[in-house]
Amino acid sequence: MKKNILAVLLSAVMVSGIVAGCGGSDSGAAAASSAAAASSVAAASSAVEETAEAAEAATPDFGDLEAEYDPEAGYDEYTLTEYTIEDAGATFVATVSRKADKSAYYVHCNFYGDEQAIELDGDLNVLSDKTGFMETDAPLIVKQAESENNWYPIQ
């Protein structure tokens, strides 16, 4: 993202330099080329601001929640959700990754010191459960994440 912003700025500077450097002794042409350069710089500045705003909008905001695990590669979006297993009196933060079409999910969390990694299909059927402890709760974690609707693209 920062490379794109830098590229736009450098392009604007180069264009303005070329336009200003190609002017002859004609003061009308120099004024026109100066105006064109100013216009190019203004357009580049506007593009940089729009890019920065888009980057800020794509920055995940999970409040005070901190991920213990990164989103799962091969999925399109992710979120963090705080989940409590009432019977065990345990609360943890789960990283939930999903395909954009909601055909598959991956829940990654830490429950009582054990890394939990659960794959689910689009109907929330558990396909694999690393420890075998989360078959009941994993679909509920995904449902909670879906209800919070706070998804961000995996980059």
N, C-alpha and C positions, 0 to 999 in steps of 0.2 A: 504494500500500500504506500509506504513512504517512498519507494523507488518510483512509483507512478507519479506521485506529486512532484518529486524532484525532476522527473523527465519532462513534465508539463512546464514547469518553471524554466528549465534550461531551454526548451524549445521556444518559449515566448521571448526569452532574452536573445537567442540567436536570430529569430525573425526580426525583432526590433533592430538589432545591430545591422542586419543585412539591408533592411529598408532604409535606415538612416545612412548607411555607408554608400548606398547606390545613388544618392542624390547628387545632382550637378550643381551648377552655380545659380540655377533658377530658384529664387526664393519661394515661389509658389509650389514648386515640386518638393522643396525641402519641407515646407509647412505641411503638405499633404502626406509626405512620408513620415513626418513626425507624428501626425495625427493617426496614421495607420499603425505606427509602432505603439502609441499610447493605447489604441483600441486593442491591439494584440495582447499587450500586458494586462489590460483590464479583463479581457476574456480569459486569459490564463489564470488570473487571480480568482475570478469567479469559479472557474473549473476546480481550482485547488480547494476553495471553500466548500463547494458541493461535495467533493471527494472526502474532505475531512468530516463533513456532516454525515455522510453515508457511513463512514468508518465508525463514527461515534454511535450511530443508530444500531450498527451491527455488533457493538461491544456488549457482551453478555452482562446482564444485571441480575444477579442472584441474591441481592441484599447481603446479609451476613453469612450466607451459606458458602462454605469452601469445599471444593471437590477434593476428594482423596484420590480419585482415579480420573485419568483423562478420558475424553469420549472415545468410543471404540472405532478404530479404523474400518473403513468399508461401509459405514453408515453415513447418512446425510445430515442429520440434525441431532442436537443433544440438549439436555436440560439437567438441572440439579433439583432434587426434591428431598425435603426432610421427611422421614418416615418413622413412625413409632410402631413397634410390635408390643401391644399392650400386655399380653400374657408374660412376656419376658422382661417388660419394663425397660426396653432398649429403644433408644432413638439414634438414628444415624442419617447421614446424607448419602443419597444414592445418585450416581451419574447414570442417566437413562439416555441411551442412543437409539435412534430410530431411522428407518428408511423413510424418505419423503412421502412415499405412497402408503405408509403405515403398514407395510407387509411384514415387517420384522422389527424386533426390539432387542436391546441388550442392556441388562441392568448390572451395574458394577458397584459394589459397596463393601463395607467392612462391618461384619456382625460378630461381636464378641471376639475380636482379634483374628477372625478368619476371613480371608478374601472370598467374597461371593461374586460369582460371574454366571449370569443366567441369560440364556437365549430364549426368546419367545417368538412365535409366529404372529401374524396379524390378528388372529383370533385370541391371542394371549394364552395359547397353549405352550407350556414349557417344553422346549426342545432339548435343552441341556441345562444342568444345574451342577456346577463344580463341586459343591459340598453335599447337595441333596437336602439342605435345610430350608431352601427358599421357594419350594414349589408352590406353596399356598400364598406366600406374601408377594412374590414377584409380579403376578398379574395385578394385585392391588396397588403395588408401587407404580406400575405403568399407568393404571387408571387414574391414580392421583396426579401423576405427571401430566397426563392428557388434560385433566380438569384444570390444572394450573395454567396450561397453554402458554408456556414461556420457553419456546424452542429457538435455538440459534444454529446457524450452519456450522458444520464441522469443516475446519480449514486445514 
